[in-house]
């Protein structure tokens, strides 16, 4: 049975992807910072779909914790076929000269460095198997910048660049690399970005129907389930009302 490793699995795209992959019979290594949520998800998926889950609780920003957790997974879990680098966040929506620099550090450490740490830790297992598929969650903010997006956009531009580099460098190992760049999607994303302010978070999605976590999970699964010789390298997905990172039609 195939094994997928999904980071940031306790909410949003990560949780929806875990449910989608489990429904298709894959065993799952699930990571996240919230241990209770990980354990609850493990119980739910194993009961509902009859698959096995290995929950790993750590912060992707902590290189030592990443290496310890993934580097020491049991032998029966080392045959990782798919890695979904989903863990990521936006913090603040401020002008460059007014932004909180601690927010900058957290976004860079999570969105870019965390993705790098997890991928390097998991790659030896894929290389040993002679193949695999890495799916990196970027953003349309990684394609175009917008006002008050500054460092979040920069971190997602970096995900775009590193995905292209991985695709080239890992060709010799037969490893696929796909970057998926979602537009506006109604998850905990905006609530985190606006630091728990429900009014600001809700206003992001007023006047149109945004993407859902399930929409993105379906897209991730589609890319992951294609034949071995087919790889979608780069995919941008938005709701119908959104043209790009800064143009949205609101009724």
Order of alpha helices (4+ residues) and beta strands (2+ residues): beta-alpha-beta-alpha-beta-alpha-beta-alpha-alpha-beta-alpha-beta-alpha-alpha-alpha-beta
